[in-house]
């Protein structure tokens, strides 16, 4: 049913199975079903419910670990930026990015770019250095975390100092900015939560991403350098059938590009020379954070 995108039907089947088997002597199978139930909710846009399902399942079986649930819950803790000390009142000005649309369309996609950087150039350089050091000490840059649209990346939560820099920026200014930019998605929720975030490396060998949408309500990228030729985020026009007739956003170092990632189609522009680094984050709005 999930393969046919019948997520509500899949949720109902899993709920019925779990009503019988929760508390049984087969916690491994039950936790697999709990993870699948959370995925079904997530794919219906029920982000808080998905993360709550995984938290509750972990508490229900404290002596057993499902690696997928455990991995996500560790991310939830790592990106709890609101618990970090520091200021949370900085205003981060931004502009709307024009994307051509078909005449008669209701509205253009919500795409924004900051006018002032969220990270300093020194912070961006430090994150790049930390990421390259991490890759050199470990198994290199990963290429298999996002199977549908694979990127060359490293999980941001695997690099504590880089994570701290990102969390500070989320608390200082990015959270408030996103709440202001996407009022139609907020719907009474009070905070931006991070589902996943990673440092991406593009070069002439692994240099672009095809057109796609994200597993998020809102996505953002932060440019970490400007040494590459090419690169940037491409937003296709709905007003033309001509390939590549859209808008490319190539921000300065430290600046944020934000958009409704789950509904706005976009792509990674090719890098023809040099190396381009960005932070990419998949986010959702929450009122139920623990």
PyMOL commands that set and color helices and strands:
alter all, ss='L'
color gray80, all
select helices_A, chain A and resi 7-21+27-43+47-60+67-78+81-83+121-137+156-158+160-181+183-186
alter helices_A, ss='H'
color red, helices_A
select strands_A, chain A and resi 94-96+111-114+153-155+191-202+209-212+218-223+229-230+233-236+246-249+256-259+266-268+271-273+276-286
alter strands_A, ss='S'
color yellow, strands_A
deselect
rebuild
show_as cartoon
